[in-house]
Amino acid sequence: MAKVNTTLSKTAYKLVAIDLDDTLLRQDLSISEGNISAIRQAIELGITVMIATGRMYASALPFAKQLELDVPLITYQGALVKTSVSGEVLYEKLLDPQAAFAAIRIGREHGVHMQAYSQDRLYAQEANEHADAYTRLSRVPYHVRDLMDVAAEGVPKLLYAGEPEFLDRLAPRVQEALGNRANVFKSKPYFLEVTHPEATKGQALDHVVRRMGITRENVIAIGDSYNDIDMLEYAGLGIAMANAPEAIRQKADYVTGHHEQDGVAEALRRFVLNVES
């Protein structure tokens, strides 16, 4: 059940950072009316509500527009923080090209599907079911191109897609090859991602917090996956979804409801709107 620090729950929260997939979004990639209502009520109270996602900026922006957010968006796992209305880039961490080249070579050696991102465009090394599935998920079209050429232009993220067990075996091989030049982690069981070592949601969130002139104790972070851990640990109140893996729930201060059952709204009602669920 819920694990919550009662001291934290009485803190005056000023910023709420919310993951998208399997957190704010339901399985059909929609935002429930309950979640929308709770977010708008929080904003009316003067709380800054922002998105913190592994998605591309182009993929996250439509959700920000639906929620009428005029805030920085944490995207690409924290590699890019860019405002939702003016488009101002506040924080950007691109992979070292040599690290990106090495990651691509490893992917080719293992015959795994890879994708790269540059200038907020999605590139795949070939057209296949993995690229098609990712486009359906992200609602962003992909372009077929040599990923070495893409990496030379600077990329915020590389992604391997495949069977979970295979990616579990591949992850340490990639991390060993790249060392401290990159973070290697799973965002979903079937996605293994590579980013700059300073491109994490927690580090990007810290940048936003400092820019706002508040402290981490004023922050609530809500997420469900391994790429959310440092954000949950950074925030004054880290909230995991009921659908999160046990390892993620153990890292949280509180476990809210399932993403299909207005879990975000439940958390906001309890800790921001002061309405018990």
Secondary structure, DSSP 8 states (H G I E B T S, - for coil): -----HHHHTS---EEEE-IIIIIS-TTS---HHHHHHHHHHHHTT-EEEEB-SS-HHHHHHHHHHTT--SEEEEGGGTEEEESSS--EEEE----HHHHHHHHHHHHHHT-EEEEEETTEEEESS-SHHHHHHHHHH---EEE--HHHHHHT--SEEEEES-HHHHHHHHHHHHHHHGGG-EEEEEETTEEEEE-TT-SHHHHHHHHHHHHT--GGGEEEEE-SGGGHHHHHHSSEEEE-TTS-HHHHHH-SEE---TTTTHHHHHHHHHTS----
